């Protein structure tokens, strides 16, 4: 396999790992990229929820800030006129992408409706 084919296969694997992980997270919808090394994620289902510290998640920028506190860097889609989406890069090792998926899932699971039961 040549260099280009190896790179295409590696990025496809990273994409598939992240898309599969995020596809299991309530409140997120993933746009499966057909090329490139960015994955766009719709986070409208997280807006209006609350972080464990009581802060309300009002925007994609708030989601990205929460993910950063959880160890995952992303870019708010509003920076590109694409709110409520955020962008993640898969231009890193597959194990790093896998760990990012786990961290995002944990971070999103910590968000709550604010209602007491």
Biopython code that builds the backbone (N, CA, C, O; Angstrom):
import numpy as np
from Bio.PDB.StructureBuilder import StructureBuilder

atoms = [
    (1, "UNK", "N", (0.858, -1.175, 0.000)),
    (1, "UNK", "CA", (0.000, 0.000, 0.000)),
    (1, "UNK", "C", (0.899, 1.231, 0.000)),
    (1, "UNK", "O", (1.867, 1.301, 0.757)),
    (2, "UNK", "N", (0.577, 2.185, -0.841)),
    (2, "UNK", "CA", (1.359, 3.409, -0.927)),
    (2, "UNK", "C", (1.010, 4.395, 0.175)),
    (2, "UNK", "O", (0.055, 4.204, 0.928)),
    (3, "UNK", "N", (1.807, 5.450, 0.249)),
    (3, "UNK", "CA", (1.637, 6.461, 1.293)),
    (3, "UNK", "C", (0.226, 7.043, 1.308)),
    (3, "UNK", "O", (-0.407, 7.110, 2.361)),
    (4, "UNK", "N", (-0.263, 7.459, 0.156)),
    (4, "UNK", "CA", (-1.581, 8.092, 0.098)),
    (4, "UNK", "C", (-2.675, 7.130, 0.549)),
    (4, "UNK", "O", (-3.552, 7.506, 1.327)),
    (5, "UNK", "N", (-2.626, 5.911, 0.072)),
    (5, "UNK", "CA", (-3.629, 4.917, 0.466)),
    (5, "UNK", "C", (-3.577, 4.653, 1.971)),
    (5, "UNK", "O", (-4.616, 4.474, 2.606)),
    (6, "UNK", "N", (-2.375, 4.628, 2.540)),
    (6, "UNK", "CA", (-2.235, 4.433, 3.989)),
    (6, "UNK", "C", (-2.853, 5.590, 4.764)),
    (6, "UNK", "O", (-3.529, 5.383, 5.772)),
    (7, "UNK", "N", (-2.619, 6.802, 4.288)),
    (7, "UNK", "CA", (-3.180, 7.980, 4.963)),
    (7, "UNK", "C", (-4.705, 7.999, 4.870)),
    (7, "UNK", "O", (-5.387, 8.299, 5.850)),
    (8, "UNK", "N", (-5.226, 7.683, 3.711)),
    (8, "UNK", "CA", (-6.683, 7.634, 3.535)),
    (8, "UNK", "C", (-7.282, 6.603, 4.481)),
    (8, "UNK", "O", (-8.298, 6.867, 5.124)),
    (9, "UNK", "N", (-6.666, 5.436, 4.570)),
    (9, "UNK", "CA", (-7.169, 4.384, 5.458)),
    (9, "UNK", "C", (-7.096, 4.813, 6.920)),
    (9, "UNK", "O", (-8.018, 4.543, 7.690)),
    (10, "UNK", "N", (-6.017, 5.473, 7.309)),
    (10, "UNK", "CA", (-5.861, 5.920, 8.695)),
    (10, "UNK", "C", (-6.916, 6.961, 9.055)),
    (10, "UNK", "O", (-7.520, 6.882, 10.125)),
    (11, "UNK", "N", (-7.144, 7.932, 8.179)),
    (11, "UNK", "CA", (-8.155, 8.959, 8.457)),
    (11, "UNK", "C", (-9.557, 8.370, 8.449)),
    (11, "UNK", "O", (-10.403, 8.778, 9.245)),
    (12, "UNK", "N", (-9.811, 7.427, 7.572)),
    (12, "UNK", "CA", (-11.119, 6.767, 7.551)),
    (12, "UNK", "C", (-11.350, 6.034, 8.869)),
    (12, "UNK", "O", (-12.446, 6.087, 9.428)),
    (13, "UNK", "N", (-10.319, 5.351, 9.365)),
    (13, "UNK", "CA", (-10.453, 4.641, 10.640)),
    (13, "UNK", "C", (-10.728, 5.622, 11.779)),
    (13, "UNK", "O", (-11.610, 5.378, 12.603)),
    (14, "UNK", "N", (-9.993, 6.714, 11.833)),
    (14, "UNK", "CA", (-10.195, 7.716, 12.889)),
    (14, "UNK", "C", (-11.598, 8.306, 12.807)),
    (14, "UNK", "O", (-12.275, 8.475, 13.822)),
    (15, "UNK", "N", (-12.022, 8.614, 11.590)),
    (15, "UNK", "CA", (-13.377, 9.142, 11.398)),
    (15, "UNK", "C", (-14.407, 8.151, 11.922)),
    (15, "UNK", "O", (-15.317, 8.527, 12.660)),
    (16, "UNK", "N", (-14.264, 6.894, 11.543)),
    (16, "UNK", "CA", (-15.235, 5.882, 11.945)),
    (16, "UNK", "C", (-15.256, 5.677, 13.454)),
    (16, "UNK", "O", (-16.323, 5.476, 14.035)),
    (17, "UNK", "N", (-14.094, 5.725, 14.092)),
    (17, "UNK", "CA", (-14.010, 5.590, 15.549)),
    (17, "UNK", "C", (-14.769, 6.723, 16.227)),
    (17, "UNK", "O", (-15.562, 6.482, 17.138)),
    (18, "UNK", "N", (-14.530, 7.955, 15.790)),
    (18, "UNK", "CA", (-15.177, 9.102, 16.427)),
    (18, "UNK", "C", (-16.671, 9.140, 16.129)),
    (18, "UNK", "O", (-17.472, 9.399, 17.028)),
    (19, "UNK", "N", (-17.052, 8.891, 14.897)),
    (19, "UNK", "CA", (-18.469, 8.899, 14.532)),
    (19, "UNK", "C", (-19.226, 7.833, 15.321)),
    (19, "UNK", "O", (-20.333, 8.091, 15.796)),
    (20, "UNK", "N", (-18.652, 6.650, 15.468)),
    (20, "UNK", "CA", (-19.308, 5.587, 16.234)),
    (20, "UNK", "C", (-19.468, 5.983, 17.696)),
    (20, "UNK", "O", (-20.525, 5.765, 18.288)),
    (21, "UNK", "N", (-18.430, 6.560, 18.276)),
    (21, "UNK", "CA", (-18.498, 6.953, 19.687)),
    (21, "UNK", "C", (-19.534, 8.045, 19.900)),
    (21, "UNK", "O", (-20.349, 7.953, 20.819)),
    (22, "UNK", "N", (-19.514, 9.069, 19.071)),
    (22, "UNK", "CA", (-20.427, 10.196, 19.261)),
    (22, "UNK", "C", (-21.856, 9.844, 18.874)),
    (22, "UNK", "O", (-22.802, 10.460, 19.366)),
    (23, "UNK", "N", (-22.016, 8.868, 18.006)),
    (23, "UNK", "CA", (-23.351, 8.416, 17.624)),
    (23, "UNK", "C", (-24.118, 7.802, 18.778)),
    (23, "UNK", "O", (-25.340, 7.670, 18.710)),
    (24, "UNK", "N", (-23.420, 7.425, 19.832)),
    (24, "UNK", "CA", (-24.038, 6.834, 21.021)),
    (24, "UNK", "C", (-24.366, 7.875, 22.085)),
    (24, "UNK", "O", (-24.939, 7.530, 23.119)),
    (25, "UNK", "N", (-24.020, 9.128, 21.861)),
    (25, "UNK", "CA", (-24.179, 10.173, 22.876)),
    (25, "UNK", "C", (-25.493, 10.915, 22.658)),
    (25, "UNK", "O", (-25.705, 11.535, 21.616)),
    (26, "UNK", "N", (-26.367, 10.843, 23.654)),
    (26, "UNK", "CA", (-27.642, 11.554, 23.582)),
    (26, "UNK", "C", (-27.391, 13.054, 23.486)),
    (26, "UNK", "O", (-26.568, 13.605, 24.219)),
    (27, "UNK", "N", (-28.103, 13.703, 22.581)),
    (27, "UNK", "CA", (-27.974, 15.145, 22.411)),
    (27, "UNK", "C", (-27.040, 15.562, 21.301)),
    (27, "UNK", "O", (-26.977, 16.741, 20.953)),
    (28, "UNK", "N", (-26.303, 14.603, 20.733)),
    (28, "UNK", "CA", (-25.369, 14.917, 19.648)),
    (28, "UNK", "C", (-25.809, 14.239, 18.358)),
    (28, "UNK", "O", (-26.335, 13.126, 18.377)),
    (29, "UNK", "N", (-25.588, 14.922, 17.236)),
    (29, "UNK", "CA", (-25.790, 14.355, 15.906)),
    (29, "UNK", "C", (-24.513, 14.610, 15.120)),
    (29, "UNK", "O", (-24.002, 15.730, 15.098)),
    (30, "UNK", "N", (-24.003, 13.576, 14.482)),
    (30, "UNK", "CA", (-22.718, 13.687, 13.794)),
    (30, "UNK", "C", (-22.921, 13.737, 12.283)),
    (30, "UNK", "O", (-23.643, 12.918, 11.714)),
    (31, "UNK", "N", (-22.281, 14.699, 11.650)),
    (31, "UNK", "CA", (-22.241, 14.769, 10.197)),
    (31, "UNK", "C", (-21.011, 13.977, 9.761)),
    (31, "UNK", "O", (-19.879, 14.372, 10.040)),
    (32, "UNK", "N", (-21.237, 12.869, 9.083)),
    (32, "UNK", "CA", (-20.123, 12.004, 8.682)),
    (32, "UNK", "C", (-19.382, 12.657, 7.516)),
    (32, "UNK", "O", (-19.947, 12.824, 6.435)),
    (33, "UNK", "N", (-18.114, 13.026, 7.736)),
    (33, "UNK", "CA", (-17.366, 13.682, 6.657)),
    (33, "UNK", "C", (-17.015, 12.698, 5.545)),
    (33, "UNK", "O", (-16.739, 11.525, 5.796)),
    (34, "UNK", "N", (-17.031, 13.192, 4.334)),
    (34, "UNK", "CA", (-16.663, 12.375, 3.181)),
    (34, "UNK", "C", (-15.201, 12.565, 2.802)),
    (34, "UNK", "O", (-14.674, 11.841, 1.958)),
    (35, "UNK", "N", (-14.552, 13.533, 3.424)),
    (35, "UNK", "CA", (-13.143, 13.808, 3.177)),
    (35, "UNK", "C", (-12.656, 14.809, 4.207)),
    (35, "UNK", "O", (-13.458, 15.373, 4.952)),
    (36, "UNK", "N", (-11.384, 15.032, 4.256)),
    (36, "UNK", "CA", (-10.826, 15.994, 5.203)),
    (36, "UNK", "C", (-10.602, 15.381, 6.574)),
    (36, "UNK", "O", (-10.774, 14.177, 6.768)),
    (37, "UNK", "N", (-10.217, 16.224, 7.521)),
    (37, "UNK", "CA", (-9.918, 15.698, 8.851)),
    (37, "UNK", "C", (-10.675, 16.418, 9.954)),
    (37, "UNK", "O", (-10.211, 16.487, 11.092)),
    (38, "UNK", "N", (-11.849, 16.957, 9.613)),
    (38, "UNK", "CA", (-12.716, 17.555, 10.618)),
    (38, "UNK", "C", (-14.039, 16.811, 10.656)),
    (38, "UNK", "O", (-14.555, 16.369, 9.629)),
    (39, "UNK", "N", (-14.575, 16.682, 11.859)),
    (39, "UNK", "CA", (-15.897, 16.107, 12.057)),
    (39, "UNK", "C", (-16.757, 17.201, 12.683)),
    (39, "UNK", "O", (-16.388, 17.783, 13.703)),
    (40, "UNK", "N", (-17.904, 17.475, 12.066)),
    (40, "UNK", "CA", (-18.842, 18.456, 12.610)),
    (40, "UNK", "C", (-19.940, 17.727, 13.372)),
    (40, "UNK", "O", (-20.494, 16.730, 12.909)),
    (41, "UNK", "N", (-20.238, 18.261, 14.560)),
    (41, "UNK", "CA", (-21.192, 17.624, 15.461)),
    (41, "UNK", "C", (-22.267, 18.641, 15.835)),
    (41, "UNK", "O", (-21.957, 19.744, 16.284)),
    (42, "UNK", "N", (-23.522, 18.268, 15.649)),
    (42, "UNK", "CA", (-24.642, 19.139, 16.039)),
    (42, "UNK", "C", (-24.935, 18.892, 17.513)),
    (42, "UNK", "O", (-25.097, 17.749, 17.940)),
    (43, "UNK", "N", (-25.000, 19.964, 18.281)),
    (43, "UNK", "CA", (-25.163, 19.834, 19.729)),
    (43, "UNK", "C", (-26.432, 20.496, 20.253)),
    (43, "UNK", "O", (-26.513, 20.818, 21.439)),
    (44, "UNK", "N", (-27.427, 20.704, 19.387)),
    (44, "UNK", "CA", (-28.672, 21.355, 19.805)),
    (44, "UNK", "C", (-29.325, 20.610, 20.965)),
    (44, "UNK", "O", (-29.967, 21.229, 21.813)),
    (45, "UNK", "N", (-29.167, 19.292, 21.010)),
    (45, "UNK", "CA", (-29.769, 18.492, 22.071)),
    (45, "UNK", "C", (-29.155, 18.709, 23.444)),
    (45, "UNK", "O", (-29.702, 18.243, 24.443)),
    (46, "UNK", "N", (-28.031, 19.406, 23.511)),
    (46, "UNK", "CA", (-27.394, 19.687, 24.803)),
    (46, "UNK", "C", (-27.738, 21.079, 25.322)),
    (46, "UNK", "O", (-27.562, 21.365, 26.506)),
    (47, "UNK", "N", (-28.227, 21.938, 24.440)),
    (47, "UNK", "CA", (-28.504, 23.314, 24.837)),
    (47, "UNK", "C", (-29.671, 23.345, 25.822)),
    (47, "UNK", "O", (-30.663, 22.634, 25.660)),
    (48, "UNK", "N", (-29.529, 24.175, 26.832)),
    (48, "UNK", "CA", (-30.537, 24.265, 27.877)),
    (48, "UNK", "C", (-30.286, 23.325, 29.039)),
    (48, "UNK", "O", (-30.990, 23.379, 30.048)),
    (49, "UNK", "N", (-29.295, 22.470, 28.907)),
    (49, "UNK", "CA", (-28.948, 21.561, 30.002)),
    (49, "UNK", "C", (-27.970, 22.271, 30.938)),
    (49, "UNK", "O", (-27.503, 23.372, 30.645)),
    (50, "UNK", "N", (-27.671, 21.635, 32.055)),
    (50, "UNK", "CA", (-26.827, 22.254, 33.078)),
    (50, "UNK", "C", (-25.603, 21.402, 33.369)),
    (50, "UNK", "O", (-25.669, 20.173, 33.411)),
    (51, "UNK", "N", (-24.497, 22.083, 33.565)),
    (51, "UNK", "CA", (-23.260, 21.432, 33.987)),
    (51, "UNK", "C", (-23.378, 21.072, 35.464)),
    (51, "UNK", "O", (-24.246, 21.606, 36.155)),
    (52, "UNK", "N", (-22.530, 20.182, 35.962)),
    (52, "UNK", "CA", (-22.567, 19.840, 37.390)),
    (52, "UNK", "C", (-22.365, 21.045, 38.310)),
    (52, "UNK", "O", (-22.835, 21.038, 39.448)),
    (53, "UNK", "N", (-21.666, 22.085, 37.825)),
    (53, "UNK", "CA", (-21.442, 23.279, 38.645)),
    (53, "UNK", "C", (-22.618, 24.251, 38.587)),
    (53, "UNK", "O", (-22.556, 25.335, 39.166)),
    (54, "UNK", "N", (-23.695, 23.865, 37.888)),
    (54, "UNK", "CA", (-24.899, 24.680, 37.822)),
    (54, "UNK", "C", (-24.969, 25.639, 36.657)),
    (54, "UNK", "O", (-26.010, 26.259, 36.440)),
    (55, "UNK", "N", (-23.890, 25.781, 35.897)),
    (55, "UNK", "CA", (-23.902, 26.684, 34.739)),
    (55, "UNK", "C", (-24.761, 26.087, 33.625)),
    (55, "UNK", "O", (-24.673, 24.897, 33.322)),
    (56, "UNK", "N", (-25.580, 26.927, 33.033)),
    (56, "UNK", "CA", (-26.452, 26.491, 31.941)),
    (56, "UNK", "C", (-25.664, 26.508, 30.630)),
    (56, "UNK", "O", (-24.884, 27.425, 30.375)),
    (57, "UNK", "N", (-25.876, 25.501, 29.819)),
    (57, "UNK", "CA", (-25.255, 25.406, 28.493)),
    (57, "UNK", "C", (-26.207, 26.078, 27.506)),
    (57, "UNK", "O", (-27.264, 25.535, 27.187)),
    (58, "UNK", "N", (-25.829, 27.247, 27.030)),
    (58, "UNK", "CA", (-26.705, 28.048, 26.176)),
    (58, "UNK", "C", (-26.321, 28.051, 24.706)),
    (58, "UNK", "O", (-27.128, 28.445, 23.863)),
    (59, "UNK", "N", (-25.116, 27.623, 24.381)),
    (59, "UNK", "CA", (-24.634, 27.765, 23.001)),
    (59, "UNK", "C", (-23.604, 26.696, 22.678)),
    (59, "UNK", "O", (-23.134, 25.974, 23.557)),
    (60, "UNK", "N", (-23.265, 26.613, 21.403)),
    (60, "UNK", "CA", (-22.203, 25.698, 20.998)),
    (60, "UNK", "C", (-20.880, 26.099, 21.638)),
    (60, "UNK", "O", (-20.053, 25.235, 21.931)),
    (61, "UNK", "N", (-20.666, 27.389, 21.860)),
    (61, "UNK", "CA", (-19.446, 27.840, 22.541)),
    (61, "UNK", "C", (-19.413, 27.320, 23.975)),
    (61, "UNK", "O", (-18.347, 26.972, 24.483)),
    (62, "UNK", "N", (-20.572, 27.265, 24.632)),
    (62, "UNK", "CA", (-20.636, 26.706, 25.985)),
    (62, "UNK", "C", (-20.324, 25.210, 25.969)),
    (62, "UNK", "O", (-19.647, 24.706, 26.865)),
    (63, "UNK", "N", (-20.815, 24.507, 24.957)),
    (63, "UNK", "CA", (-20.523, 23.072, 24.832)),
    (63, "UNK", "C", (-19.021, 22.871, 24.659)),
    (63, "UNK", "O", (-18.428, 22.024, 25.326)),
    (64, "UNK", "N", (-18.407, 23.639, 23.773)),
    (64, "UNK", "CA", (-16.967, 23.517, 23.525)),
    (64, "UNK", "C", (-16.169, 23.847, 24.786)),
    (64, "UNK", "O", (-15.166, 23.192, 25.067)),
    (65, "UNK", "N", (-16.600, 24.849, 25.545)),
    (65, "UNK", "CA", (-15.909, 25.194, 26.796)),
    (65, "UNK", "C", (-16.002, 24.041, 27.785)),
    (65, "UNK", "O", (-15.023, 23.729, 28.463)),
    (66, "UNK", "N", (-17.168, 23.402, 27.876)),
    (66, "UNK", "CA", (-17.344, 22.263, 28.776)),
    (66, "UNK", "C", (-16.471, 21.086, 28.329)),
    (66, "UNK", "O", (-15.856, 20.415, 29.158)),
    (67, "UNK", "N", (-16.420, 20.842, 27.037)),
    (67, "UNK", "CA", (-15.575, 19.753, 26.543)),
    (67, "UNK", "C", (-14.103, 20.037, 26.814)),
    (67, "UNK", "O", (-13.348, 19.121, 27.139)),
    (68, "UNK", "N", (-13.688, 21.288, 26.685)),
    (68, "UNK", "CA", (-12.300, 21.642, 26.972)),
    (68, "UNK", "C", (-11.972, 21.352, 28.433)),
    (68, "UNK", "O", (-10.893, 20.844, 28.735)),
    (69, "UNK", "N", (-12.889, 21.668, 29.337)),
    (69, "UNK", "CA", (-12.675, 21.349, 30.750)),
    (69, "UNK", "C", (-12.598, 19.842, 30.970)),
    (69, "UNK", "O", (-12.022, 19.378, 31.954)),
    (70, "UNK", "N", (-13.179, 19.087, 30.050)),
    (70, "UNK", "CA", (-13.163, 17.627, 30.128)),
    (70, "UNK", "C", (-12.001, 17.020, 29.354)),
    (70, "UNK", "O", (-11.882, 15.798, 29.265)),
    (71, "UNK", "N", (-11.137, 17.875, 28.790)),
    (71, "UNK", "CA", (-9.926, 17.395, 28.137)),
    (71, "UNK", "C", (-10.010, 17.212, 26.637)),
    (71, "UNK", "O", (-9.160, 16.542, 26.051)),
    (72, "UNK", "N", (-11.030, 17.801, 25.994)),
    (72, "UNK", "CA", (-11.169, 17.684, 24.543)),
    (72, "UNK", "C", (-11.287, 19.084, 23.947)),
    (72, "UNK", "O", (-12.149, 19.867, 24.344)),
    (73, "UNK", "N", (-10.417, 19.388, 22.995)),
    (73, "UNK", "CA", (-10.456, 20.693, 22.330)),
    (73, "UNK", "C", (-11.271, 20.602, 21.049)),
    (73, "UNK", "O", (-11.135, 19.658, 20.270)),
    (74, "UNK", "N", (-12.109, 21.591, 20.850)),
    (74, "UNK", "CA", (-12.901, 21.698, 19.634)),
    (74, "UNK", "C", (-13.085, 23.169, 19.311)),
    (74, "UNK", "O", (-12.592, 24.039, 20.027)),
    (75, "UNK", "N", (-13.793, 23.438, 18.237)),
    (75, "UNK", "CA", (-14.076, 24.816, 17.841)),
    (75, "UNK", "C", (-15.584, 24.954, 17.673)),
    (75, "UNK", "O", (-16.218, 24.143, 16.998)),
    (76, "UNK", "N", (-16.149, 25.981, 18.288)),
    (76, "UNK", "CA", (-17.583, 26.233, 18.163)),
    (76, "UNK", "C", (-17.932, 26.522, 16.711)),
    (76, "UNK", "O", (-17.228, 27.268, 16.030)),
    (77, "UNK", "N", (-19.008, 25.932, 16.250)),
    (77, "UNK", "CA", (-19.455, 26.177, 14.886)),
    (77, "UNK", "C", (-19.854, 27.617, 14.640)),
    (77, "UNK", "O", (-19.816, 28.092, 13.505)),
    (78, "UNK", "N", (-20.239, 28.319, 15.703)),
    (78, "UNK", "CA", (-20.617, 29.727, 15.551)),
    (78, "UNK", "C", (-19.456, 30.556, 15.005)),
    (78, "UNK", "O", (-19.676, 31.622, 14.430)),
    (79, "UNK", "N", (-18.234, 30.082, 15.177)),
    (79, "UNK", "CA", (-17.073, 30.771, 14.604)),
    (79, "UNK", "C", (-17.113, 30.745, 13.076)),
    (79, "UNK", "O", (-16.451, 31.543, 12.412)),
    (80, "UNK", "N", (-17.900, 29.815, 12.530)),
    (80, "UNK", "CA", (-18.029, 29.660, 11.078)),
    (80, "UNK", "C", (-19.451, 29.940, 10.607)),
    (80, "UNK", "O", (-19.791, 29.663, 9.457)),
    (81, "UNK", "N", (-20.286, 30.491, 11.497)),
    (81, "UNK", "CA", (-21.687, 30.724, 11.165)),
    (81, "UNK", "C", (-22.505, 29.451, 11.173)),
    (81, "UNK", "O", (-23.548, 29.384, 10.523)),
    (82, "UNK", "N", (-22.047, 28.426, 11.906)),
    (82, "UNK", "CA", (-22.711, 27.119, 11.934)),
    (82, "UNK", "C", (-23.134, 26.735, 13.353)),
    (82, "UNK", "O", (-22.719, 25.697, 13.868)),
    (83, "UNK", "N", (-23.935, 27.546, 13.962)),
    (83, "UNK", "CA", (-24.431, 27.231, 15.298)),
    (83, "UNK", "C", (-25.740, 26.458, 15.158)),
    (83, "UNK", "O", (-26.542, 26.814, 14.295)),
    (84, "UNK", "N", (-25.994, 25.458, 15.927)),
    (84, "UNK", "CA", (-25.305, 24.927, 17.099)),
    (84, "UNK", "C", (-24.483, 23.677, 16.780)),
    (84, "UNK", "O", (-24.871, 22.569, 17.150)),
    (85, "UNK", "N", (-23.399, 23.843, 16.125)),
    (85, "UNK", "CA", (-22.478, 22.761, 15.786)),
    (85, "UNK", "C", (-21.122, 23.046, 16.424)),
    (85, "UNK", "O", (-20.844, 24.175, 16.829)),
    (86, "UNK", "N", (-20.283, 22.018, 16.512)),
    (86, "UNK", "CA", (-18.884, 22.230, 16.852)),
    (86, "UNK", "C", (-18.041, 21.318, 15.984)),
    (86, "UNK", "O", (-18.530, 20.333, 15.430)),
    (87, "UNK", "N", (-16.770, 21.660, 15.874)),
    (87, "UNK", "CA", (-15.846, 20.959, 14.982)),
    (87, "UNK", "C", (-14.754, 20.288, 15.796)),
    (87, "UNK", "O", (-14.194, 20.877, 16.721)),
    (88, "UNK", "N", (-14.463, 19.051, 15.438)),
    (88, "UNK", "CA", (-13.369, 18.295, 16.040)),
    (88, "UNK", "C", (-12.409, 17.861, 14.943)),
    (88, "UNK", "O", (-12.822, 17.602, 13.813)),
    (89, "UNK", "N", (-11.145, 17.785, 15.277)),
    (89, "UNK", "CA", (-10.137, 17.319, 14.333)),
    (89, "UNK", "C", (-9.811, 15.857, 14.614)),
    (89, "UNK", "O", (-9.744, 15.430, 15.767)),
    (90, "UNK", "N", (-9.611, 15.104, 13.546)),
    (90, "UNK", "CA", (-9.160, 13.719, 13.680)),
    (90, "UNK", "C", (-7.727, 13.571, 13.167)),
    (90, "UNK", "O", (-7.290, 12.470, 12.832)),
    (91, "UNK", "N", (-7.006, 14.682, 13.109)),
    (91, "UNK", "CA", (-5.614, 14.676, 12.643)),
    (91, "UNK", "C", (-4.687, 14.377, 13.814)),
    (91, "UNK", "O", (-3.824, 15.181, 14.167)),
    (92, "UNK", "N", (-4.881, 13.222, 14.397)),
    (92, "UNK", "CA", (-4.088, 12.765, 15.535)),
    (92, "UNK", "C", (-4.160, 11.242, 15.574)),
    (92, "UNK", "O", (-4.815, 10.631, 14.729)),
    (93, "UNK", "N", (-3.511, 10.640, 16.522)),
    (93, "UNK", "CA", (-3.482, 9.177, 16.609)),
    (93, "UNK", "C", (-4.877, 8.607, 16.882)),
    (93, "UNK", "O", (-5.694, 9.238, 17.553)),
    (94, "UNK", "N", (-5.137, 7.423, 16.360)),
    (94, "UNK", "CA", (-6.431, 6.772, 16.552)),
    (94, "UNK", "C", (-6.751, 6.595, 18.028)),
    (94, "UNK", "O", (-7.900, 6.782, 18.429)),
    (95, "UNK", "N", (-5.769, 6.240, 18.846)),
    (95, "UNK", "CA", (-6.014, 6.090, 20.285)),
    (95, "UNK", "C", (-6.439, 7.408, 20.922)),
    (95, "UNK", "O", (-7.255, 7.414, 21.844)),
    (96, "UNK", "N", (-5.900, 8.514, 20.446)),
    (96, "UNK", "CA", (-6.287, 9.832, 20.952)),
    (96, "UNK", "C", (-7.725, 10.146, 20.560)),
    (96, "UNK", "O", (-8.483, 10.686, 21.365)),
    (97, "UNK", "N", (-8.100, 9.815, 19.345)),
    (97, "UNK", "CA", (-9.478, 10.007, 18.883)),
    (97, "UNK", "C", (-10.430, 9.156, 19.719)),
    (97, "UNK", "O", (-11.495, 9.624, 20.122)),
    (98, "UNK", "N", (-10.052, 7.927, 19.974)),
    (98, "UNK", "CA", (-10.877, 7.018, 20.786)),
    (98, "UNK", "C", (-11.075, 7.592, 22.192)),
    (98, "UNK", "O", (-12.190, 7.584, 22.715)),
    (99, "UNK", "N", (-10.006, 8.083, 22.795)),
    (99, "UNK", "CA", (-10.096, 8.673, 24.131)),
    (99, "UNK", "C", (-10.953, 9.936, 24.110)),
    (99, "UNK", "O", (-11.713, 10.182, 25.046)),
    (100, "UNK", "N", (-10.840, 10.729, 23.063)),
    (100, "UNK", "CA", (-11.682, 11.928, 22.939)),
    (100, "UNK", "C", (-13.156, 11.539, 22.919)),
    (100, "UNK", "O", (-13.978, 12.193, 23.560)),
    (101, "UNK", "N", (-13.489, 10.497, 22.199)),
    (101, "UNK", "CA", (-14.876, 10.020, 22.169)),
    (101, "UNK", "C", (-15.366, 9.631, 23.546)),
    (101, "UNK", "O", (-16.497, 9.948, 23.915)),
    (102, "UNK", "N", (-14.527, 8.945, 24.312)),
    (102, "UNK", "CA", (-14.901, 8.554, 25.685)),
    (102, "UNK", "C", (-15.094, 9.783, 26.562)),
    (102, "UNK", "O", (-16.053, 9.858, 27.330)),
    (103, "UNK", "N", (-14.189, 10.739, 26.447)),
    (103, "UNK", "CA", (-14.288, 11.951, 27.272)),
    (103, "UNK", "C", (-15.531, 12.762, 26.924)),
    (103, "UNK", "O", (-16.203, 13.290, 27.810)),
    (104, "UNK", "N", (-15.831, 12.857, 25.645)),
    (104, "UNK", "CA", (-17.032, 13.587, 25.232)),
    (104, "UNK", "C", (-18.273, 12.893, 25.777)),
    (104, "UNK", "O", (-19.180, 13.554, 26.282)),
    (105, "UNK", "N", (-18.322, 11.578, 25.679)),
    (105, "UNK", "CA", (-19.476, 10.836, 26.201)),
    (105, "UNK", "C", (-19.642, 11.075, 27.698)),
    (105, "UNK", "O", (-20.755, 11.309, 28.169)),
    (106, "UNK", "N", (-18.542, 11.018, 28.450)),
    (106, "UNK", "CA", (-18.619, 11.260, 29.906)),
    (106, "UNK", "C", (-19.070, 12.682, 30.201)),
    (106, "UNK", "O", (-19.913, 12.900, 31.071)),
    (107, "UNK", "N", (-18.513, 13.648, 29.483)),
    (107, "UNK", "CA", (-18.866, 15.054, 29.714)),
    (107, "UNK", "C", (-20.342, 15.294, 29.431)),
    (107, "UNK", "O", (-21.020, 15.969, 30.205)),
    (108, "UNK", "N", (-20.841, 14.751, 28.339)),
    (108, "UNK", "CA", (-22.252, 14.951, 27.990)),
    (108, "UNK", "C", (-23.174, 14.244, 28.979)),
    (108, "UNK", "O", (-24.258, 14.744, 29.284)),
    (109, "UNK", "N", (-22.755, 13.097, 29.477)),
    (109, "UNK", "CA", (-23.565, 12.368, 30.460)),
    (109, "UNK", "C", (-23.686, 13.139, 31.771)),
    (109, "UNK", "O", (-24.636, 12.929, 32.524)),
    (110, "UNK", "N", (-22.744, 14.019, 32.048)),
    (110, "UNK", "CA", (-22.789, 14.807, 33.283)),
    (110, "UNK", "C", (-23.754, 15.981, 33.195)),
    (110, "UNK", "O", (-24.130, 16.552, 34.219)),
    (111, "UNK", "N", (-24.154, 16.343, 31.992)),
    (111, "UNK", "CA", (-25.104, 17.449, 31.838)),
    (111, "UNK", "C", (-26.488, 16.966, 32.252)),
    (111, "UNK", "O", (-26.867, 15.829, 31.974)),
    (112, "UNK", "N", (-27.237, 17.834, 32.915)),
    (112, "UNK", "CA", (-28.563, 17.430, 33.396)),
    (112, "UNK", "C", (-29.588, 18.510, 33.087)),
    (112, "UNK", "O", (-29.241, 19.633, 32.722)),
    (113, "UNK", "N", (-30.847, 18.151, 33.240)),
    (113, "UNK", "CA", (-31.943, 19.057, 32.874)),
    (113, "UNK", "C", (-32.137, 20.187, 33.862)),
    (113, "UNK", "O", (-32.793, 21.177, 33.540)),
    (114, "UNK", "N", (-31.586, 20.066, 35.047)),
    (114, "UNK", "CA", (-31.774, 21.086, 36.068)),
    (114, "UNK", "C", (-32.974, 20.805, 36.941)),
    (114, "UNK", "O", (-33.166, 21.444, 37.975)),
    (115, "UNK", "N", (-33.786, 19.839, 36.518)),
    (115, "UNK", "CA", (-34.957, 19.465, 37.305)),
    (115, "UNK", "C", (-34.538, 18.526, 38.419)),
    (115, "UNK", "O", (-33.653, 17.690, 38.237)),
    (116, "UNK", "N", (-35.164, 18.663, 39.553)),
    (116, "UNK", "CA", (-34.902, 17.743, 40.655)),
    (116, "UNK", "C", (-36.002, 16.710, 40.692)),
    (116, "UNK", "O", (-37.169, 17.013, 40.442)),
    (117, "UNK", "N", (-35.621, 15.489, 41.006)),
    (117, "UNK", "CA", (-36.614, 14.414, 41.052)),
    (117, "UNK", "C", (-36.805, 13.913, 42.450)),
    (117, "UNK", "O", (-37.605, 13.005, 42.677)),
]
sb = StructureBuilder()
sb.init_structure("model")
sb.init_model(0)
sb.init_chain("A")
sb.init_seg("    ")
for serial, (resi, resn, name, xyz) in enumerate(atoms, 1):
    if name == "N":
        sb.init_residue(resn, " ", resi, " ")
    sb.init_atom(name, np.array(xyz, "f"), 0.0, 1.0, " ", f" {name:<3s}", serial, name[0])
structure = sb.get_structure()
